[in-house]
Amino acid sequence: MSQAIVDTLVAQFPDAVLSVDLDTGRGEMAVQVRASDMLTVARYLHDAPEMAFDHITDICSADYPGDQTRFEVIYHLLSLPHGRRIRVKARVTEDNPSIPSVTSVWRGAEFLEREVFDMMGITFTGHPDLRRILMPEDYAEGYPLRKDFPAEGRGWRSQFDFIPRLDEAPEEMTEGEYSEAEKKPFIAANGAPGSRRREELLLNMGPQHPSTHGVLRVVLELDGERIVKATPDLGYLHRGVEKLAEGLAYMQVIPHTDRLDYVCAMANNYAYVRAVEKLLGITVPERGEYIRTLVAEMQRIIGHLFWLGTQALDIGAMTVFFWTFRERETLLDLFEQLCGARLTLNYYRIGGVDSDFTPELVLRLRAFLSTFPQKVAEYDSLIASNRIWVGRTKNVAVISGEDAINFGLTGPTLRGSGVDYDIRKLEPYGVYDKVEWDVPLGTHGDTYDRYWVRMEEMRQSARIIAQCLDQMPQGPIMADVPQYIPPPKQQVMRDMESLIHHFIIFTQGFKPPKGETYCATEAPKGELGFFIISDGSPRPYRLKIRSPSFVHMGAFDHMARGYLISDIITIFGSYDIVMGECDR
């Protein structure tokens, strides 16, 4: 099938398609096209029925300073009707780093292209609002993901006064109106639907606000109490994880993934190690896969419980918060027994898991499962028919399935609009193809449907965990691949060769083969993907994190227009966003 796709593309665009790469081992296909033809090729990939790449998964970039065409723009596309992916790449020169925007094809490309512009300095002609998105708009030090940009920055720390000097007079504060140029990005176009405004009213939500679950600023343009435009201002928690990864060995990256979505650290670890394993061609032992799957579902329940409690609290239901945290604490206790931590967890390993499940853990987990369905029913009894909850969630932040796909939404946010896309079904990993479970789907695409989907997903997660415990086989929990995986600690303590091997792996790292791969994982918030480019060295040449929180923020304005100021809290919570993952 992959061969047929690339053959069709080559026949359709003989001059635009420059090269084709079919990686049968990893099940991936990549096509290099001429930059000037990117928009034409993109529109064909989206519109042609035999292609139907309707979902924009990610857009990223890579820097090759020694090449004549220095920068590469990489598009990750998904066809939901056909269940297949493609990676489309285009090169641009350093002298003219410009490529046509594809925002007219996929609306979700708007935020993704802005990130590439911000981090690499590539411009997208025809983009409706090409500004920096993670870095400050007045950031003048360059483009952080270029290879000639130092990881420590360009010396701004020595120029920034963190603490005012006592021997200097305080600077005078000047008050005045913002210029029209400064206000323009936040002002909707004239004639917005249903607007009777005579002048704009701009209102800041954040950057410090209890409902944003991180540092976020949203500039609201209002018509009375109705939202005309909502512009997210991101990057307050940007830590440059992708830049840091370029200077770390592959195993050293794992603790940094914990800090992305700190509510669901296990899911981040799982997504990253799966990407590295795909790059290396490692097969995890069966028992290890069972343990990984059930731990991932424990994390899904924890993530959804956290979402439900905080969303209910933000809307006005305090009791639900305490009840959900009761069950969350039980599962965190199990995580603590499993790996010694409760928040920034570190249990998954390249090739398996750190430690085995003990009989005590199994008993405690079965005890939890015996009561958890009743607890979920209790949550439902509190809010499912509560008129305040229903009034604040029904018909709020409605998005159609077609629009949700076009924005690149995933996870419960997409399935709440009735779109049957779950990576665990489309591209099964772990042991998801060995257990029985269902994918819950909404019908109206509103906040209430997304609540219902998450409630049902918790029930399905409990089903998966119970089956994993029942089917768990005996055997190893780590793959036996000595060139990539350190020996067991027991051997290290008594065998000199194992000790030397352990020392080399942890000090020098391992060298994967040259190549690139994208691996997607169904995290609690949606599709969490890692794209890795390897140059054969012990460190990733390029690591791109496809964050569901970041992608979902691209649809914030679309889903907020026409609703009340009070609905903003509901809309933000509807995504289940954590800003650490969004900003990276």
N, C-alpha and C positions, 0 to 999 in steps of 0.2 A: 504493500500500500504506500509506504514512504517513497519508493522508487517511482510509483505512478504520479505522486504529487510533484516531485521535482522534475520529472519528465514533462508534465503539463506546464509547469512554470517556465522551463527552458523553451518549450515550444511557443508559449504565449509571449515571452519577453526574451528573445534570443540575444539582444544587445544589452539588456539590463542585468541579466543573471550572469555573474562573473565566475562563480564556482559553487560546487555542491559538496557537502560532506555528510555522508550517511554513516552514523556510528551504530552499527547493528548490535555491538556488545552492550551498549548502554541504552539502546532503543531511542536514539535521538537523531534528528535531522536538522542541518543548518544550511542556509543558503546565503551566499554573499551577493549583494546587488549593488549596482551603481547608485551613489548617493542621490544624484539628480532625479532618478526614477523611483525613489523610495515611496513617494505618495501614490504614484500610479500602481505600483506593485501591492502596496498596502490595501488600496481600495479593491483591487481584484481579489486578494486573499480574503477580504471581508465579505464581498458581495457575491462572488461566484458560488453557486450552490455546491459544486464539487469540492470547494475549499471550505467555506463557511467558518473561517477563523474569526468568530464573533466576540471572543473574550480577550481583552488586552491584559495579560498577566503582569508584565513588567517591561520597563525600558531602562537600560543601563549603558555603561560605556567602559572602554578600556584605553589605556595610553601605551603606545609603543614608540618611545622617543627616537629610536634608531631608524624607523621606517619613513619613507617618503610621505605616505598617507598616515600620519601619526595617530589619529584618533579613530576608534571604532565605536559605532553606535549599535547596540544589540537590542533587538525586539523579541520578547518572548510572547508567543501567541498560542491560544488554545481554541480548538474547535469543539464546542460542546455537542453539536449534533453528531459529529463523527468520532468524538472522544480521542483526539490526537493533538500533539503539540508540534510547533515548528519554531526554529530560531532564525530570524532574519537579521543579517548584519550588513553594515555599510561603512565605508571608510571615508574620512574627510581629512584634508590637509591642515597643518598648523597655520598656514597663511590665510586660509579661508575655512575655518571650522564651522561650516554651515550646512544644514540639511533641511528639507521641507518638513514641516510639522504634520503629524497624522491626527491632530485633534479633530479634524473634520470627519474622520473615520471612526475613531474611538474617543469618546469624551474623557475616559479615564486617563488618556495620554497627557492631559494638561498638567497635572501635578508631576507625573513621571518625567516629562520633558523639562520641566522647571528644575527638577533635582539634577538632571544631567547638566543643564546649563550652569547651575550653581556650583556643582562639584568639579566639572571638567572644562567649563567655558565654551561648550558647543552651543551655537545658536540654532534655533528652529524657526525658519521663515514661515510666516503665517500664523504663529502662535498668538492667541488672543491676549495673553498677559505674561510675557516672558520676563519674570523678575526672579531674584534670589528667593529661596523658599526655606532653607534651613539656616543659612548664614544671614547675618544682618544685611539689609539692603545697601548700607554704606561700607560693607566689608571690602577693603582695598588691597588685601594681601595676596590675592591671586585665587587659584582654584585648587582646593585641598587634595583632590584625588589625582592630580597630575604627578607623574613620577619625580619631577624636579621640585616638588613642594615638600619641605621637610615635615616629618611627623610632629615635631615639637613647635611648628609654626615659624613665623619669620620675625620673632623678637618682640611681639606686641606686649608680652608679659613685662618686659623691662621698661616699657613706656606707659604702662597703665598704673595709675595710682589707686591701689586697693583701699588704702587708708589715707584720708586727708592729712596733710602736714599741719601741725599745730602752729608753725611759725608763718603760715601763709594765710592771707585773708580769704574767706570763703568766696567762691565765684558767685556773681550776681545772677539770680534767676530772671530770665526774661519771659514775659508772658505775651502771647500773641496768637493770632489765628495761623493755622497751617496754610501753606500756599495751596493753590488749586492743583498744582502738579503733585503735591504730596497726598492730597485727598483723592485724586482721580482713581487709583487702583481699588478704592473701597466704595466707590459710588456706582450704582447701577445705571445702566443706559436709560436715557429718557424714554418715557412711555412704557415703563414696566407694567405688566398686566395687573389691572385692578388698582393702580396707584392714582391717588388724587393729590399727590404732594405738590406743594409749591416751592419748598426748599427741603434739602436733605437734613436728616438728623442722624448723626453718627453716635453709636454707643459702644463702649468697650466692655466686653465680657472677659474678665481675666486681665492680666495673665495669672493672677493668684485668685483662684476660685475653688471652693470646696467640691464642686461637682465635676471638675475636669480631670480628676485622678492623675494629676501631673500639672505641669506648667504650660498653659495654652492661652492664647489671646484670640478672641473672635471679634472682629469689627462688624457691628450690626448697623445696617442702614434701615431706618424705620419709617413707616407711614403710620403715624399714631402708634399703636402697639403691634402692628403687623410688620413682619420682616420682609423687606424688599430685596435685601442682599445680605449674605453672611460670608465674610472673608476670613478664613482661618489664618492665623499668623503662627507658624510653627518654628521649631528649632531651639527653643529655650533649654531643652535637655539634650541637644546634640553633643555627642562625645567623640565622634569620629571613629566608631568601632571598625568600619570597613578599612580605614586608613591604618589603624593600629594592627589589623590582621595581617597586613602586608609585611610586617616586621616580626611576626610570631610564627613559631612552628605550629603545625596543624593541631596538635594536642593542646597547645597553649591557648588556642582560641576558645576552647569549650567553656572556661569560666566566664568569658565575656558574653557568651550567649545567655547565661543566667540573668544578666542585668538588663536584657532587652525588655521582655515582658516578665517583670519580677513577680507577677501574680501566678504565672504559669511557666516557671523556669524549666521544669522537666520537658515540656513540649519543645522549648527552644533547643535544649540539649539534643533531644531526639532528632529534630529536623537537621541540625548541623552534622551529627555523626552519620546520619543516613546519606547526606550529600558526599561526605568524605569516603564512605564505604562504596558508594556508587562510582566515585572517581578511581578508587583502588581496585574495584572488582572483588570486594570481600563479601563472603556469605556468612551470615551470623548463624550459629547453631540453633536448633529448633527450640530448646528450652529457653535460650536467651531471647528468642523472638517472642515466645509466650509471655515472658516476664516483661519485656519492653512494652508489649501491647497492653497488658493489664495496668501497668504503671501509667502509661499514656492516658488510659481511660480514667484512672484515679485522678490524674491531673485535670482532665476535662471536667469532671464533677466539681473539683475544687474551684476551677476557673468560673464555671457557671454559678456555683453557690456564691462566690464573691460578687459576680455581676448582679445576681438577683438581689442580694442583700443591699448593695450600694445603690442600685437603681431604685429599689423601693424606698430606701432612705432619702434619696435625693428628691423623689416625688412626694414623699410625706408619710410613708409607712415605716415606723421605727421597729415594730415587733418583728417583722420579717428579717431585718438585719441581724438581730440577736439569734433567731432560730437558725438561719442559714450558717452563721458562724459557729454554731454548736456542732453541726456535722462537719464543717470544714476543719475544725480543731481536731476532730477524731482522725481524719485522714492525714492531717499534718503530723499528728503523733506517730502514725505509721511511717510516714516519710522520714521522720527523725530517727526512728528505730532502723530504718532501711539504710540511710546514708549519713545520718548524723546532723542533718540540717532541716530547717523548716521553710525558709524563704528562698535564698539563692542556692538552690539545690544543685548537686553535681553527682549524678549517679550513672548516666549513660556513658559508655566508652566506645571508641572506635573499635568495632568488632564484637560488641556485646554490652554487658553491664558490669558494674564494679563488684557486686556481691550477690549471693543467691538469696532466694526467699527461704526463711526459716519456718518450721512448723508453727511456731508461735505467731509469726506474721500472718500465716494463712488462716489460723483460727480467729485472730482479731479482725481480719478482713471479712471473713465469712459472717462474723457477728455483726459487723457494720451492714453488710448486704441484707441481712435478715430483717432489719428495721428501716433501711433507707427508703424503700418505696412508700412506706407509710408516712415518712417525714415529708417526702415530696408532695404527697396528697394533702398534708397539713399546710404546706405553703400555698397550694392551690386554694384551699378552703379560706385562707386569709385574704387573698387578693384577686383571684380569678373572676369573682363576681362583685368585688368591691367597686362601688360606683365611682369613687375617686380614682382608683387605679384604671378602671375601664374608660372613664372620661379623659384621663391624661394620656392614654395609650392608643385607644381605638381611633382609627382614621387620622393618626398623627404620623408625620414623616413617611407618607405613602410613596413607594417607588415601585414601578412596574417591573416585571421580570426582564423585559427587553432593555429598559434603562439600567437596571442593576447589572446586567451582563456587559453593557456598553461601557459602564464606569469601571469594570473590572472587580466588582464586589465578589466576595466569597464567604464561606462559612454560614452561620445562622442568618447573617444579614442578607445573603443571596437566597438561601433556602426559604426564608420568610416570605419572599416574593414568588414562591412556587417553582423555583428552578432546581431541578434535581441534579445537583453537582456536589459530590462529596468525594474527595480524593481517595478515601478508604475504599470506595466502591469502584471508581473509574480506574484508578491505578493502585490496586491493593498492595499493601506492604505489611510487614509484621505477620500476624495470623488472622487478619481481618477477613480473608477469604475462607477461613476454616471455622468460623463461628457465625451464628445466625443473629441478624439484627436488621433494623429498618431505618430508613432515612426519613425523618419527619419533614413535611413541607407545609408552608403556610399557603394562604389563598389570596389575601388582600394586600400583602406587602406593607403592612403598617407596623407600628411599634408593638402592638399587642400580638401580632403573629410571630414576630421575632422573639417575644417572651415565651410564647407557647412552644416554639421550636426548641428553645434551650431547655425548657422543662422536660419535653419529650426526650431530648438528647441525654439528659441525666438518667432517665429510666433505661434508655438503650445502652448507655455506658455500664450501668449495673448488670444488664444482661450479658454484655461482653466479658466483664470481669468474672462473673460466675462461671461462664463456659471456659474461660482460660484456666481457672483454678481446677475445674473438673478434668480438662484435657491435658493438663501440664505433664509433659514427658520428663523422664530423667535424662541426664547428660550434661555436657559442659555448658557454661554460660558465656564463654569467650571463644572467638575464632582462633584457630591455630595458624597464624600467618606470621612467622618470626621476623620477616623483613619489615613489617609495619607495626606489630603489636608486641609490647614488652612481655617477658615471661611472667608466670604467676609469682606472687611475692614469696610463696613457700620455697620455690626453687632459687630465687634470688638470695634468700637467707642462708642457703646451704651449698650453693654451687657457684664456683668462681666464673665459669663461662656465662652463666645466666646473669650474674652481677655485672659483668662487662657489657653484655648485651643491653641490660636495663640502663646502664649508664650512658651508652651511646645513643639509645633511642630518646632518652629524656634530655640530653645535652645538645645533641646534633639534630634530632628529629629524623624523620624518614623522607625519602625522595619518591614521590609518586610519579607515574609516567606523565609526559606532556599531554595536554588535552584540556577539555573543558566539559562541564556537565551542569545541568540544572536539576535539582531534586526538590519536589514539593511535598509537604506534609500537612495533614489536616489538623491544625492547631485549634484550640478552643475558640479563637477569634476569627479563624479563617485560614486561607492558604498561606503558610509560612514557607518560603522558598529560599534556598541558598544556591547561588550560581558561583561556581569556582572555575577559575582559569589557572592551570598549572603549567609552569615553564620547566618542570623537572627538578626544581630546587626544593629544599625542606620547608619553604614558606609559600603561601598562596601568592601568585602573581596578582590576582584580583579576586576579591571576595565581595559579592553583592548580596545583600539581604533584602528579600522581597517581603516587606512588612505589611500584613493586612491592615494594621491600624493606619499606616500612612496612606495606603490606597483608598481606604474608606473615607478619610478626611477629604479626598478629592470630590466626593459626592455631597459634602456637607451643605454647600450653598444650594444645590439643586433640591435637596430634601427639606431645607429650612424655609424656603421662600413661600410666603403666604400664610405662615403660621404665626402664633403670638410669641412675644418675648418669653413668656413663661414656658413655652414648649421647647425652647432651646436646650434646657437641662434634660428633658426627655429625649430629644433627638441625639444629643451627644452620648447619653447613656445607651441608646439603642444600638450603637456600634460596638460597645464593650471595648473602648479604646484605652490603652495604657501609653502614655506619652513617651516613656523610655523606649518602647518598641517603635513608636511612630518616628521619633527624631533620630534614634540610633546614635 
